[in-house]
Amino acid sequence: MIAPAATALETEPGAPDVWMLDARATGLDELGLRSWARQLPQAVRAAYSSRSYRHPYALVACGSEPLGVDLERVEPFDQVFLQSICTAEERKRRLSCDGSAIASLWCSKEALSKALGDALAYDPRRLGSPIFWPDGTSGPWRAVSLPVPGGYVGWLCWRSARNQN
């Protein structure tokens, strides 16, 4: 059973299930939050799952196709960090150093790299951000920004059988 402090997030029809876990409601520390988030996919018997943590919150996504989820806290970022995570095409867009925009760019790339199989295997300078996908779609892949608390950004990416051409 999913604890009361796990809130199902509204995404879009056909998207994997995503829950926001709030450790404040249960009094959990960071290790407790991580343990709770690891248990949730087993409880719903998901074929695929992905987790991301930024205490006091965690995101957990579960579905029948490969997927990735990421949650980031909005913080100040500098131009050096922005350039270190942008593809050549993204650098041409002259993106601002706004903390929310950069956190979202990074977060979307992290969610995509998790969905592709191994977040550590992908260089963000070579992985285009789902932010720029027309209608949130790229081939069989879908991406959406998640409705998370203020001061945070969240992204979900997944392979969707309905988008395969």
C-alpha positions as a printed NumPy array, in Angstrom:
array([[  0.   ,   0.   ,   0.   ],
       [  1.208,   3.506,  -0.795],
       [  1.548,   5.672,   2.313],
       [ -0.712,   8.752,   2.612],
       [  2.252,  11.118,   2.149],
       [  2.883,   9.694,  -1.339],
       [  0.92 ,  11.865,  -3.744],
       [  0.118,  10.652,  -7.264],
       [  1.086,  13.405,  -9.706],
       [ -1.106,  14.37 , -12.631],
       [  0.85 ,  14.03 , -15.878],
       [ -0.911,  13.096, -19.101],
       [ -2.942,  10.164, -20.443],
       [ -0.755,   7.136, -21.088],
       [  2.141,   8.401, -18.969],
       [  3.704,   6.176, -16.315],
       [  2.555,   6.584, -12.729],
       [  4.555,   9.126, -10.713],
       [  4.428,   9.743,  -6.974],
       [  5.837,  12.608,  -4.936],
       [  6.981,  11.418,  -1.516],
       [  7.141,  13.998,   1.267],
       [  9.381,  13.01 ,   4.184],
       [  8.104,  15.917,   6.281],
       [  4.693,  14.236,   6.584],
       [  6.272,  11.06 ,   7.99 ],
       [  9.246,  12.494,   9.892],
       [ 11.744,  10.514,   7.797],
       [ 15.357,  11.547,   7.44 ],
       [ 17.127,  11.24 ,   4.075],
       [ 17.973,   7.54 ,   4.52 ],
       [ 14.389,   6.779,   5.521],
       [ 13.074,   8.65 ,   2.476],
       [ 15.374,   6.672,   0.173],
       [ 14.274,   3.387,   1.739],
       [ 10.595,   4.312,   1.324],
       [ 11.178,   5.263,  -2.327],
       [ 12.913,   1.927,  -3.038],
       [  9.949,   0.008,  -1.6  ],
       [  7.234,   1.705,  -3.628],
       [  7.989,   0.071,  -7.049],
       [  7.889,  -3.356,  -5.386],
       [  4.513,  -2.547,  -3.844],
       [  2.993,  -1.722,  -7.243],
       [  4.906,  -4.514,  -9.049],
       [  6.297,  -2.251, -11.737],
       [  8.251,  -3.661, -14.681],
       [ 10.281,  -0.414, -14.806],
       [ 10.918,   2.191, -12.155],
       [ 13.038,   5.258, -11.539],
       [ 13.675,   7.36 ,  -8.439],
       [ 15.119,  10.756,  -7.618],
       [ 15.682,  12.39 ,  -4.245],
       [ 16.078,  15.937,  -2.936],
       [ 15.213,  15.721,   0.748],
       [ 12.537,  16.277,   1.949],
       [ 11.071,  15.088,  -1.366],
       [ 11.473,  12.109,  -3.658],
       [  9.912,  11.231,  -6.998],
       [  9.149,   7.636,  -7.929],
       [  7.944,   6.657, -11.407],
       [  6.653,   3.204, -12.335],
       [  5.481,   1.805, -15.646],
       [  5.525,  -0.933, -18.263],
       [  8.121,   0.729, -20.542],
       [ 11.609,   2.152, -19.891],
       [ 11.389,   5.449, -18.003],
       [ 13.363,   7.987, -16.035],
       [ 12.459,  10.637, -13.498],
       [ 14.514,  13.397, -11.938],
       [ 13.954,  16.019,  -9.252],
       [ 16.242,  19.   ,  -8.715],
       [ 16.272,  21.897,  -6.302],
       [ 16.387,  25.314,  -7.988],
       [ 19.661,  26.965,  -7.021],
       [ 21.868,  29.696,  -8.452],
       [ 23.94 ,  28.439, -11.39 ],
       [ 26.646,  30.212, -13.329],
       [ 27.426,  30.404, -17.035],
       [ 30.273,  27.875, -16.636],
       [ 27.872,  25.197, -15.38 ],
       [ 25.35 ,  26.023, -18.092],
       [ 27.986,  25.63 , -20.807],
       [ 29.191,  22.365, -19.284],
       [ 25.774,  20.715, -19.728],
       [ 24.703,  22.132, -23.115],
       [ 24.999,  20.562, -26.532],
       [ 26.393,  22.743, -29.326],
       [ 22.817,  23.292, -30.573],
       [ 21.625,  24.324, -27.101],
       [ 24.521,  26.793, -26.757],
       [ 23.314,  28.481, -29.947],
       [ 20.013,  29.226, -28.192],
       [ 21.822,  31.568, -25.754],
       [ 20.042,  30.245, -22.708],
       [ 19.742,  32.439, -19.632],
       [ 21.436,  31.724, -16.313],
       [ 18.064,  31.745, -14.524],
       [ 18.282,  29.079, -11.8  ],
       [ 14.921,  27.53 , -12.64 ],
       [ 15.68 ,  27.287, -16.369],
       [ 19.086,  25.702, -15.824],
       [ 17.776,  23.298, -13.185],
       [ 15.026,  22.259, -15.606],
       [ 17.51 ,  21.771, -18.459],
       [ 19.725,  19.577, -16.269],
       [ 16.751,  17.733, -14.75 ],
       [ 15.246,  16.881, -18.153],
       [ 18.586,  15.476, -19.342],
       [ 18.958,  13.406, -16.162],
       [ 15.464,  11.942, -16.574],
       [ 16.2  ,  11.075, -20.205],
       [ 19.552,   9.481, -19.425],
       [ 17.899,   7.333, -16.731],
       [ 15.208,   6.281, -19.216],
       [ 17.902,   5.326, -21.727],
       [ 19.358,   2.957, -19.179],
       [ 22.321,   4.475, -17.316],
       [ 22.485,   8.1  , -16.248],
       [ 26.263,   7.904, -15.774],
       [ 26.834,   6.672, -19.336],
       [ 25.566,   9.851, -21.01 ],
       [ 27.523,  13.076, -21.398],
       [ 25.04 ,  15.967, -20.991],
       [ 26.977,  17.895, -23.67 ],
       [ 25.989,  15.18 , -26.158],
       [ 22.408,  14.555, -25.004],
       [ 19.79 ,  17.017, -26.208],
       [ 17.304,  18.205, -23.624],
       [ 13.687,  17.03 , -23.895],
       [ 12.725,  20.651, -23.124],
       [ 13.229,  21.371, -26.818],
       [ 11.346,  18.35 , -28.206],
       [  8.336,  19.427, -30.278],
       [  5.189,  18.488, -28.334],
       [  7.365,  16.633, -25.792],
       [  8.033,  13.844, -28.295],
       [ 11.137,  12.456, -29.974],
       [ 10.519,   9.233, -31.9  ],
       [  9.177,   6.705, -29.372],
       [ 10.167,   8.919, -26.436],
       [  7.936,  11.285, -24.46 ],
       [  8.831,  13.864, -21.829],
       [  6.861,  16.075, -19.456],
       [  7.68 ,  18.574, -16.768],
       [  6.156,  17.477, -13.472],
       [  4.038,  19.557, -11.068],
       [  6.386,  19.65 ,  -8.062],
       [  6.603,  22.08 ,  -5.113],
       [  7.979,  25.573,  -5.635],
       [ 11.754,  25.765,  -5.522],
       [ 12.053,  22.401,  -7.308],
       [ 11.756,  21.107, -10.87 ],
       [ 10.857,  17.589, -11.958],
       [ 10.889,  15.767, -15.287],
       [  9.615,  12.406, -16.517],
       [ 10.795,  10.704, -19.727],
       [  9.502,   7.38 , -21.018],
       [  9.401,   5.142, -24.045],
       [  5.854,   5.003, -25.311],
       [  4.645,   2.21 , -27.56 ],
       [  1.97 ,   4.541, -28.96 ],
       [  4.663,   6.923, -30.323],
       [  6.717,   4.276, -32.128],
       [  6.656,   4.776, -35.874]])
